[in-house]
Every structure is written in structure tokens, then in C-alpha cells.
Amino acid sequence: MINNENGDSLIGVYKRSLRIGMEMAKRGHEVWMFCTGRQDYHDELTAQAEGRIRFLDFPAKLLFSRSEALKRRFYRMTFHRLKLDLVVAGEAPLAGTILESTLSAVSLGIPICVLDNAYCPELAKVFVDFHGPMVDGLILTGPSSFQMKDPPRFYCPAPPYIQGTPDEALDLLQQLGLDRGPLITILGYEKKAEQLALALLPELPGDCQVVLLSPNPTQSKQNVSALPQSIQDRIRVLPPPGENLLFGLLHASKLVIGKCGFMQVSECLALGTPFIGIEYRGCMHPEVLHREAAEFVHATGSVVPDQATKDAAIRFLGLSREKLSHLHDRRFGAVSVVADFLEQLPKRPRTETAEESSRMGYSRDLLEQALAARHPGAAIAVEHVRSSRLRNLNWGCIDSVAVLYRCYESRRAAFLWGRQYISESAASSDIDTARREGSGRQLLLVDRERRLLIEEDAGEPILPPITI
């Protein structure tokens, strides 16, 4: 989850999940949180969460075990013992603990909901089409203009996870003497974001006032001391603020500089504030955003600002807030919206996922043919099907397909992969590879007419890596 030694960290999914978990606990629900690496990140929010929700910490020996069967038995056993009513995945189930948790919940008949982002209406629709068939609820976060039009019932459009009023921030800025010029807020939670911002400040107009939010104020003040005195005089370094103060600072700013993560970016855009962000592996590129929003976001991969970054900063500082007003309807309070949605989800898994999976290419008849290879001569009756896109590749795609079925009068679960190919040559090449000794793959069905292959889910080490 976290590696801030070289300036990189990815904590947005964890913090979003904590906010929701704490609200559910406040409403009287028993909440368990499972997030590997959580022990390496601490702030005001995590301290509050420690006293309100409970945490699952799986042994490292298990998490890094080469035995997929062992890991899956442990997940299923744990979920069964906890008697879970609902599993909420922090993002799309593409790999790792989130994928394993999702599949375990499906196999146990536990409803599952996924949290992720609405980058633009078109991508939200793609998310519904390719991940919806795996879930009972889909919560996509983003400004109102990013959300899917005419969504299905299991889709919840959530505003950004930030709320408050500007009054506290305006009072603080006056006390700090930062109410006399355009305000820049630096979200220095990642080292690279702070480095970029401090390198950019000398290139900006001399009347800008600056608030630097830092998890290590002492070190950040030392970094600021390397700047010319005229710039130092206009900077105040503060520890990470509470929710209300952060809302007000972002709202009062003419420009925010931080990490190019969707949560930071979308919060600022929803408040009418342009954003400059450092970009690294795992971050979001502005090109995926709604086209009318991308013009107010600039990303750079270097902590040394180039001319394009300098030009973007100066342009953003000259914009009026009205230029961004069409991006969001000013509604916030995402935590309550999401908690209400979770409480209203049906207690039983959706049955429509079988039809949705069939549209993805995985009909009951086809899956019964595939499972017949598992149980030669036995009668197979598929009862429930779920599917979700795992990888889009240059030769086609790989989907996760979870099947609940009856065989020999007992109810069983199968985790499968479906591979669909863009051409006959791509299909032939991959099928030949799969049939080679030592491939680690077990084919169940090959349909050359559909250019489709169904095989056993052999575990993440066999999958191509996720590319971002």
C-alpha cells in the first residue's frame, strides 16, 4: 500500500474505506477492515478508526504463500467464521487481496460491493459493463459531471469524500496573515509532491500565499528554508488538518499542488480549484478524466517543473472559480450517501449477474460444457454466475468467472478464467502456449469459433501483470 521512502504512496483507497467503515460502525454495524500494509501509515483518521472498527491482519507467510489453494481456503474460512453479511472491496477486483476477498465472498454467497472512481461518464459505463456482473453494488466516486447517465439500480453515484464549510479556513488564513493574495495549497503528503511544489514556487507571481500541509512539519520547514527569504515569508507549514479545515483550504485556494491521485484531484475540481500533480506508477493521468475537467488538471512526472508545468500554474492562478462551476453540483457528504446505499442493499446476491455474464460471453451452457471437463460423465447444473474483467491486452482480454453449480448432489464453487481473442492467430498462439508442459495452465474448454478459452483460475502468478 505504502512506500514513501522514495516519495511514493498510495493511501487513497485505504482512507476512503476507513471513512465508510467508521460511519457504518457509528450506525451500529460490526465492521472489520482488511488492508495489507496498514501498519505503515498513521494519521488522525487511522487513530480514530482504531477505536471504532476491528482489523484483520493475515500472516505474511500466508499472504506471500505460493499455494493459491491454501490462501483461498484461509480467506473462505475467515469470512465464514466472521459470518459476514456484506463484503466491500476498496477498488476493482483485479489482483491480490481484493480479488481473493471478492471471489471468496461470491463462493460463500455473501453480497459484495465495490468502491471505485467515476473518471468520466463513458468510463463509468465501461466499469458497469465489465465489473458489474461480479457485484451486488457498485459505488463510483466523482464530481456529478463524471457520473454515468441513467445508471442501473445497483450503481451508487457518490460525490467526493470531503465535506465541511470554509469558515474555519478563512479564519485561520487571516490569523496566519495569508489573506492578502491568491492562495496555493500544497498537499505534501508525498515527498515528491512537496519537492515539485517548492521547485515551482520561485516561478510564480510574487503575491501568492502558500499553505504547505505536511506529515513531517519539521522536515518541511527545513526544506522551505532553502528558498529565497521573500518566498519563505509567504509560506506556512501545517500538519495534516481535519476534514473541515481541509475542505475550506481547498475551497479558498486558487491552485492546489499534490499527487496526481483521483481523490485529491476530484476533491479540488468539485470545489472549483485547479490542480497540478506529480505523477508516478499507480497515479491517475488527466487524460482519463471527463474532457471538460482535464483542462483544469496538469500532471508531470518530474519534481523539476518544466515549461509546461510553469505555464499551467500561471494559467490556473488566473482562472475564476466560475470556469469550473459546471463540473459539480456542489453536493458532498459522500460517507452518508454510501452508508445509506450499503444499508439498503438486498441481503441476497443479485441473480441478474448470470445474464450480464452471458453478455460478456459466459453463458450457462458454455460453462456447463467447461465444468464437464472437471467432472467427466457427471451431470452439471450451473446455478449462479459472476464475471469481471481482469486484463485488457493487445491480443484480447482475460476475465474472472466465478460459478456456483451442482454436481453429484453437492453445491460447489469454481473459479475460472475466460480468455477472448481478437484474432484466430492470437487464439492459436495462446492455446499452443497453454498446452505446453510446465505452463501451469489447465484448459477446460476451447471454442475456436467464438475465439474463446475457459480454464482453471491458476492464481495471480500466472496472470500478466497489471499495466497502468
PLY file of the C-alpha trace (Angstrom):
ply
format ascii 1.0
element vertex 468
property float x
property float y
property float z
element edge 467
property int vertex1
property int vertex2
end_header
0.00 0.00 0.00
2.66 2.47 1.01
6.23 3.31 0.10
7.02 6.90 0.94
10.78 6.41 1.29
11.21 7.40 -2.35
8.27 9.77 -2.34
5.59 7.33 -3.50
2.49 6.34 -1.57
-0.95 5.07 -2.45
-3.30 5.50 0.50
-6.49 6.91 -1.01
-8.29 3.55 -1.18
-7.47 2.83 2.48
-8.63 6.24 3.74
-11.84 6.13 1.74
-12.59 2.69 3.17
-11.83 3.86 6.70
-14.27 6.75 6.40
-17.04 4.42 5.27
-16.19 1.78 7.87
-16.30 4.32 10.69
-19.70 5.61 9.55
-21.08 2.07 9.40
-19.73 1.40 12.91
-21.32 4.63 14.12
-24.63 3.31 12.81
-24.31 0.18 14.90
-22.78 -2.29 12.44
-19.85 -4.55 13.32
-17.07 -3.59 10.91
-13.85 -5.42 10.05
-11.12 -3.84 7.93
-8.58 -5.87 5.96
-5.76 -3.84 4.37
-2.26 -5.24 3.97
0.45 -2.75 4.92
-1.86 -0.64 7.08
0.61 -0.70 9.97
2.95 1.55 7.97
0.55 4.50 7.82
-0.80 6.51 10.75
-2.66 9.81 10.99
-5.63 11.36 12.80
-8.10 9.27 10.79
-6.39 5.94 11.45
-6.14 6.77 15.16
-9.90 7.36 15.30
-10.55 4.15 13.37
-8.51 2.02 15.78
-11.09 2.68 18.47
-14.19 2.14 16.34
-13.60 -0.75 13.94
-11.75 -4.04 14.08
-8.86 -5.09 11.88
-7.95 -8.34 10.17
-4.22 -8.91 9.81
-3.37 -12.07 7.89
0.08 -13.61 8.49
2.72 -12.51 5.98
3.60 -16.19 5.48
0.08 -16.73 4.17
-0.12 -13.56 2.07
3.08 -14.47 0.24
2.42 -18.19 0.05
2.87 -19.78 -3.37
-0.11 -22.03 -2.69
-3.21 -20.38 -4.13
-5.35 -23.19 -2.71
-4.03 -22.54 0.82
-4.72 -18.81 0.58
-8.22 -19.33 -0.72
-9.09 -21.84 1.99
-7.90 -19.35 4.62
-9.94 -16.49 3.14
-13.08 -18.60 2.93
-12.60 -19.97 6.44
-12.11 -16.47 7.87
-15.11 -14.97 6.10
-17.26 -17.95 7.12
-16.25 -17.70 10.78
-16.96 -13.96 10.88
-20.47 -14.62 9.48
-20.18 -11.61 7.20
-23.36 -10.09 5.78
-21.56 -7.93 3.22
-18.05 -7.55 1.79
-17.00 -4.13 0.47
-13.97 -4.15 -1.83
-11.94 -0.94 -1.80
-11.44 -0.92 -5.57
-12.00 -3.06 -8.67
-11.05 -6.72 -8.02
-8.11 -7.02 -10.39
-5.47 -8.70 -8.25
-4.16 -9.51 -4.79
-6.16 -9.46 -1.59
-9.07 -7.55 -3.12
-9.55 -10.13 -5.87
-9.23 -13.04 -3.43
-11.68 -11.43 -1.00
-14.18 -10.85 -3.80
-14.03 -14.43 -5.06
-14.28 -15.82 -1.53
-17.38 -13.72 -0.84
-19.01 -14.86 -4.07
-18.30 -18.52 -3.34
-19.90 -18.18 0.10
-22.98 -16.37 -1.21
-22.08 -13.13 0.57
-23.21 -9.97 -1.27
-20.28 -7.85 -2.44
-19.99 -4.15 -3.19
-17.08 -2.44 -4.93
-15.83 1.11 -4.42
-14.06 2.80 -7.29
-13.95 6.01 -9.30
-16.06 7.63 -11.98
-13.47 9.34 -14.18
-16.00 10.28 -16.86
-19.47 9.04 -17.93
-18.02 6.81 -20.65
-15.59 5.03 -18.32
-18.29 4.68 -15.65
-20.41 2.85 -18.24
-17.44 0.60 -19.11
-16.97 -0.13 -15.40
-20.61 -1.19 -15.08
-20.40 -3.41 -18.17
-17.18 -5.21 -17.25
-17.17 -5.27 -13.42
-20.89 -5.03 -12.67
-21.51 -8.74 -13.39
-19.33 -9.64 -10.38
-21.03 -7.45 -7.78
-24.25 -6.61 -5.95
-23.41 -2.95 -5.51
-21.14 -0.55 -7.36
-20.19 2.79 -5.81
-18.31 5.15 -8.11
-16.94 8.36 -6.69
-16.54 11.57 -8.61
-17.96 15.01 -9.39
-21.51 14.93 -10.73
-20.44 15.57 -14.34
-18.23 12.44 -14.22
-21.08 10.06 -13.38
-22.82 7.62 -15.71
-26.08 8.74 -17.22
-29.12 6.52 -16.50
-27.22 4.05 -14.25
-28.60 0.65 -13.17
-30.16 0.21 -9.72
-27.02 -1.36 -8.24
-24.95 1.75 -9.11
-24.45 4.47 -6.50
-23.01 7.80 -7.74
-21.03 9.16 -4.78
-19.67 12.72 -4.57
-16.05 13.27 -3.46
-15.26 12.21 0.11
-14.82 15.66 1.55
-17.22 17.93 3.35
-17.35 20.99 5.54
-17.61 24.76 5.42
-14.98 27.39 4.52
-15.32 29.45 7.71
-12.61 27.70 9.77
-10.08 28.00 6.95
-10.85 31.67 6.29
-10.35 32.49 9.98
-7.06 30.57 10.05
-5.74 32.23 6.91
-6.45 35.63 8.44
-4.62 34.64 11.63
-1.66 33.41 9.57
-1.56 36.60 7.51
-2.30 34.71 4.29
-5.43 36.60 3.25
-3.78 39.23 1.04
-3.12 37.35 -2.21
-4.01 34.25 -4.22
-3.70 31.11 -2.09
-1.78 27.98 -3.11
-2.26 24.84 -1.01
0.40 22.14 -1.20
-0.75 18.64 -0.28
2.67 17.47 0.80
1.61 14.02 1.99
4.02 12.56 -0.60
7.62 13.78 -0.71
7.61 14.20 -4.48
4.57 16.48 -4.32
6.34 18.76 -1.86
9.53 18.74 -3.92
7.63 19.71 -7.07
5.74 22.49 -5.33
8.81 24.06 -3.68
10.67 23.98 -7.00
7.71 25.63 -8.73
7.09 28.48 -6.29
10.02 30.69 -7.44
8.50 30.67 -10.94
5.14 32.04 -9.80
3.86 35.59 -9.12
5.26 37.19 -6.00
1.94 37.87 -4.31
0.97 34.17 -3.90
0.37 32.99 -0.34
1.16 29.33 0.42
-0.03 26.70 2.90
2.06 23.54 2.96
0.34 20.56 4.59
2.97 18.07 5.71
3.02 14.86 7.78
6.51 15.94 8.91
6.34 19.72 9.50
9.86 19.93 10.99
11.45 18.44 7.88
9.25 20.50 5.58
10.19 23.74 7.35
13.83 22.82 6.81
13.13 22.26 3.11
11.35 25.62 2.88
14.37 27.35 4.45
16.34 26.66 1.24
14.06 29.03 -0.69
14.66 32.80 -1.01
13.51 34.73 2.06
10.83 36.57 0.11
9.16 33.23 -0.65
9.68 31.81 2.85
7.80 34.77 4.28
4.70 33.77 2.31
4.68 30.06 3.33
3.09 28.49 6.40
3.74 24.81 7.17
0.93 22.95 8.93
0.31 19.31 9.90
-2.45 17.46 8.04
-5.70 19.20 9.00
-9.08 17.85 9.98
-11.78 17.31 7.39
-13.50 20.68 7.78
-10.29 22.72 7.62
-9.05 20.80 4.58
-12.36 21.44 2.81
-12.02 25.15 3.49
-8.39 25.38 2.39
-9.07 23.62 -0.92
-12.11 25.83 -1.46
-10.16 29.02 -0.74
-7.22 28.10 -2.99
-6.60 29.36 -6.49
-4.32 26.35 -7.09
-3.57 23.07 -5.34
-0.35 21.10 -5.86
-0.18 17.46 -4.80
-0.06 13.90 -6.04
-1.99 13.11 -9.21
-4.35 10.78 -7.42
-8.02 10.74 -8.28
-9.26 11.58 -4.80
-7.10 14.68 -4.43
-7.82 15.84 -7.96
-11.57 15.22 -7.88
-11.99 16.91 -4.50
-10.33 20.03 -5.81
-12.28 20.09 -9.07
-15.55 19.63 -7.19
-14.64 22.71 -5.12
-13.74 24.72 -8.21
-9.95 24.63 -7.76
-7.41 23.70 -10.50
-4.75 21.09 -9.73
-1.11 20.36 -10.56
0.10 16.90 -9.61
3.21 14.77 -9.59
2.58 11.53 -11.45
4.15 8.11 -10.87
3.17 4.45 -11.18
-0.29 3.92 -9.77
-1.33 7.54 -10.23
-4.07 8.84 -12.49
-3.34 10.65 -15.75
-5.66 13.57 -16.58
-6.41 12.05 -19.99
-8.83 9.60 -18.35
-10.92 12.41 -16.89
-14.06 13.93 -18.32
-12.77 16.06 -21.18
-14.22 19.27 -19.71
-12.32 18.64 -16.47
-8.94 17.63 -17.89
-8.15 21.20 -18.94
-8.02 22.19 -15.26
-5.51 19.47 -14.29
-1.83 19.26 -15.18
0.38 16.23 -14.48
4.15 15.94 -14.57
6.47 13.02 -13.90
9.36 15.20 -12.68
9.87 17.11 -9.45
11.72 19.71 -11.55
8.99 21.79 -13.22
9.30 22.10 -16.98
7.92 24.99 -19.01
4.56 23.27 -19.49
4.15 22.93 -15.73
5.10 26.57 -15.14
2.68 27.73 -17.84
-0.13 25.61 -16.38
0.41 27.04 -12.89
0.28 30.63 -14.14
-2.81 29.90 -16.25
-4.60 28.23 -13.34
-3.84 31.12 -10.98
-5.59 33.46 -13.43
-8.80 31.44 -13.67
-12.05 32.38 -11.97
-13.90 29.73 -9.97
-16.90 30.09 -12.27
-14.90 28.42 -15.06
-15.13 25.14 -13.11
-18.64 25.51 -11.70
-20.21 23.16 -14.28
-18.10 20.20 -13.11
-20.01 19.51 -9.90
-23.45 20.18 -8.48
-21.97 21.24 -5.08
-23.29 18.16 -3.29
-20.93 16.48 -0.83
-21.48 14.17 2.14
-20.29 11.02 0.34
-19.90 8.99 3.53
-23.59 9.27 4.37
-24.60 8.62 0.75
-22.51 5.44 0.65
-23.59 4.20 4.09
-27.25 4.67 3.15
-26.68 2.70 -0.05
-24.90 -0.15 1.76
-27.68 -0.43 4.33
-30.29 -0.62 1.57
-28.57 -3.37 -0.44
-30.58 -6.61 -0.62
-29.43 -9.32 1.77
-29.23 -11.86 -1.03
-26.84 -11.70 -4.02
-28.21 -10.39 -7.32
-29.41 -13.02 -9.76
-29.08 -10.77 -12.83
-25.34 -11.37 -12.92
-25.84 -14.61 -14.87
-27.47 -12.74 -17.76
-24.85 -9.99 -17.56
-22.08 -12.59 -17.63
-23.69 -14.20 -20.65
-23.43 -10.86 -22.46
-19.72 -10.92 -21.64
-19.51 -14.31 -23.38
-20.05 -16.75 -20.48
-23.45 -18.42 -20.86
-24.67 -21.19 -18.57
-24.48 -23.72 -21.41
-20.89 -22.83 -22.19
-19.87 -23.01 -18.53
-21.58 -26.36 -18.07
-19.54 -27.67 -21.01
-16.36 -26.35 -19.40
-17.17 -27.83 -15.98
-17.93 -31.19 -17.58
-14.17 -31.44 -18.17
-13.74 -31.22 -14.39
-16.28 -33.98 -13.75
-16.36 -36.39 -16.74
-19.68 -38.16 -17.01
-21.35 -36.19 -14.21
-24.45 -34.01 -14.57
-23.59 -30.31 -14.15
-26.21 -27.70 -13.22
-24.93 -24.09 -13.12
-26.88 -22.08 -10.55
-25.08 -18.76 -10.33
-22.51 -16.95 -12.48
-20.38 -13.87 -11.87
-17.70 -12.35 -14.07
-15.34 -9.40 -14.14
-12.61 -8.12 -16.46
-9.09 -8.78 -15.14
-6.82 -7.68 -18.00
-7.14 -5.93 -21.34
-4.21 -6.99 -23.53
-3.06 -6.41 -27.11
-4.26 -9.91 -28.12
-7.60 -9.80 -26.28
-8.73 -9.98 -22.67
-8.82 -12.17 -19.56
-11.93 -12.32 -17.36
-12.51 -13.80 -13.93
-15.56 -16.09 -13.93
-16.97 -17.43 -10.66
-19.51 -20.23 -10.94
-21.70 -21.85 -8.28
-23.00 -25.18 -9.53
-24.36 -28.57 -8.52
-22.58 -31.83 -9.23
-23.19 -35.23 -7.61
-25.92 -33.59 -5.50
-23.46 -31.23 -3.84
-23.03 -27.48 -4.29
-19.61 -26.41 -5.47
-17.72 -23.27 -6.49
-15.40 -22.90 -9.46
-13.04 -20.02 -10.10
-12.28 -19.84 -13.81
-10.58 -17.59 -16.33
-12.10 -16.76 -19.66
-9.79 -15.63 -22.44
-11.23 -13.95 -25.53
-9.03 -13.25 -28.55
-9.15 -10.55 -31.21
-7.99 -12.92 -33.98
-7.64 -16.60 -34.84
-3.85 -16.32 -34.86
-3.84 -14.82 -31.35
-6.10 -17.63 -30.14
-3.95 -20.36 -31.72
-0.73 -18.90 -30.31
-2.04 -18.67 -26.74
-3.72 -22.08 -26.84
-0.46 -23.67 -28.04
1.37 -21.93 -25.19
-1.18 -23.14 -22.63
-0.84 -26.75 -23.77
2.92 -26.83 -23.36
4.23 -28.84 -20.46
5.02 -26.65 -17.48
2.69 -23.81 -18.49
0.81 -24.17 -15.20
-2.49 -23.83 -17.06
-5.38 -26.30 -17.15
-7.72 -25.85 -20.09
-11.38 -26.80 -19.74
-12.94 -25.60 -22.99
-11.66 -24.25 -26.31
-14.20 -22.66 -28.64
-12.33 -21.61 -31.77
-15.48 -20.35 -33.47
-16.03 -17.82 -30.68
-12.26 -17.36 -30.24
-12.74 -18.13 -26.55
-10.96 -20.31 -23.99
-12.05 -21.27 -20.48
-9.51 -22.59 -18.00
-8.99 -23.08 -14.29
-8.02 -19.97 -12.34
-4.41 -20.94 -11.57
-3.68 -17.92 -9.38
-2.23 -14.49 -9.88
1.38 -15.57 -10.63
0.15 -16.96 -13.98
-1.61 -13.73 -14.96
0.09 -10.97 -16.97
0.98 -8.00 -14.74
-1.38 -5.05 -14.45
-0.17 -2.21 -16.64
-1.02 1.41 -15.82
0 1
1 2
2 3
3 4
4 5
5 6
6 7
7 8
8 9
9 10
10 11
11 12
12 13
13 14
14 15
15 16
16 17
17 18
18 19
19 20
20 21
21 22
22 23
23 24
24 25
25 26
26 27
27 28
28 29
29 30
30 31
31 32
32 33
33 34
34 35
35 36
36 37
37 38
38 39
39 40
40 41
41 42
42 43
43 44
44 45
45 46
46 47
47 48
48 49
49 50
50 51
51 52
52 53
53 54
54 55
55 56
56 57
57 58
58 59
59 60
60 61
61 62
62 63
63 64
64 65
65 66
66 67
67 68
68 69
69 70
70 71
71 72
72 73
73 74
74 75
75 76
76 77
77 78
78 79
79 80
80 81
81 82
82 83
83 84
84 85
85 86
86 87
87 88
88 89
89 90
90 91
91 92
92 93
93 94
94 95
95 96
96 97
97 98
98 99
99 100
100 101
101 102
102 103
103 104
104 105
105 106
106 107
107 108
108 109
109 110
110 111
111 112
112 113
113 114
114 115
115 116
116 117
117 118
118 119
119 120
120 121
121 122
122 123
123 124
124 125
125 126
126 127
127 128
128 129
129 130
130 131
131 132
132 133
133 134
134 135
135 136
136 137
137 138
138 139
139 140
140 141
141 142
142 143
143 144
144 145
145 146
146 147
147 148
148 149
149 150
150 151
151 152
152 153
153 154
154 155
155 156
156 157
157 158
158 159
159 160
160 161
161 162
162 163
163 164
164 165
165 166
166 167
167 168
168 169
169 170
170 171
171 172
172 173
173 174
174 175
175 176
176 177
177 178
178 179
179 180
180 181
181 182
182 183
183 184
184 185
185 186
186 187
187 188
188 189
189 190
190 191
191 192
192 193
193 194
194 195
195 196
196 197
197 198
198 199
199 200
200 201
201 202
202 203
203 204
204 205
205 206
206 207
207 208
208 209
209 210
210 211
211 212
212 213
213 214
214 215
215 216
216 217
217 218
218 219
219 220
220 221
221 222
222 223
223 224
224 225
225 226
226 227
227 228
228 229
229 230
230 231
231 232
232 233
233 234
234 235
235 236
236 237
237 238
238 239
239 240
240 241
241 242
242 243
243 244
244 245
245 246
246 247
247 248
248 249
249 250
250 251
251 252
252 253
253 254
254 255
255 256
256 257
257 258
258 259
259 260
260 261
261 262
262 263
263 264
264 265
265 266
266 267
267 268
268 269
269 270
270 271
271 272
272 273
273 274
274 275
275 276
276 277
277 278
278 279
279 280
280 281
281 282
282 283
283 284
284 285
285 286
286 287
287 288
288 289
289 290
290 291
291 292
292 293
293 294
294 295
295 296
296 297
297 298
298 299
299 300
300 301
301 302
302 303
303 304
304 305
305 306
306 307
307 308
308 309
309 310
310 311
311 312
312 313
313 314
314 315
315 316
316 317
317 318
318 319
319 320
320 321
321 322
322 323
323 324
324 325
325 326
326 327
327 328
328 329
329 330
330 331
331 332
332 333
333 334
334 335
335 336
336 337
337 338
338 339
339 340
340 341
341 342
342 343
343 344
344 345
345 346
346 347
347 348
348 349
349 350
350 351
351 352
352 353
353 354
354 355
355 356
356 357
357 358
358 359
359 360
360 361
361 362
362 363
363 364
364 365
365 366
366 367
367 368
368 369
369 370
370 371
371 372
372 373
373 374
374 375
375 376
376 377
377 378
378 379
379 380
380 381
381 382
382 383
383 384
384 385
385 386
386 387
387 388
388 389
389 390
390 391
391 392
392 393
393 394
394 395
395 396
396 397
397 398
398 399
399 400
400 401
401 402
402 403
403 404
404 405
405 406
406 407
407 408
408 409
409 410
410 411
411 412
412 413
413 414
414 415
415 416
416 417
417 418
418 419
419 420
420 421
421 422
422 423
423 424
424 425
425 426
426 427
427 428
428 429
429 430
430 431
431 432
432 433
433 434
434 435
435 436
436 437
437 438
438 439
439 440
440 441
441 442
442 443
443 444
444 445
445 446
446 447
447 448
448 449
449 450
450 451
451 452
452 453
453 454
454 455
455 456
456 457
457 458
458 459
459 460
460 461
461 462
462 463
463 464
464 465
465 466
466 467
